[in-house]
């Protein structure tokens, strides 16, 4: 999640001490347990105030996160998938968007971006343009980009993307995690590792 407040000296006016909750900040990815922020409450049946959510200030990046007490969920949530170094700028932008969508529980759009990236990688690595998603995954497989014993992964990813463009299929969390894991491994092998090696060679 972009750090929108980094350019300001932030103050949380009239904030109070609230019960602390440990979570990973969706902006700066630090593990935090803040206790400063605001309560969001509503009236209970007896007219008493019931706290429904807490707004926390991250002590590192100062951005606000909302913790919903009934659901025990923090928004923005934490990213899924590893950080990959050495990505070209356009791939980095889309990969970040894919992970941000995941953290905001937009699993369908997260997977759509992941599939777009997988197809882009295949074309960049020599596949023909205008093929089906399954063909691109086959190409990556037969061209040696999938590690040994990766057949189950290939079958799973092929199946997950095997929908026509006009079909609407809502994607779930678990499948999205698998697609991002697959994508991040490919990004690691294709961009990060070769770059690391060429840095060593120069020195
Ligand atoms: Zn933070």
Boltz pocket constraint, residues with backbone or C-beta under 6 A from the ligand:
constraints:
  - pocket:
      binder: B
      contacts: [[A, 25], [A, 26], [A, 27], [A, 28], [A, 29], [A, 30], [A, 58], [A, 59], [A, 60], [A, 61], [A, 62], [A, 63]]
      max_distance: 6.0
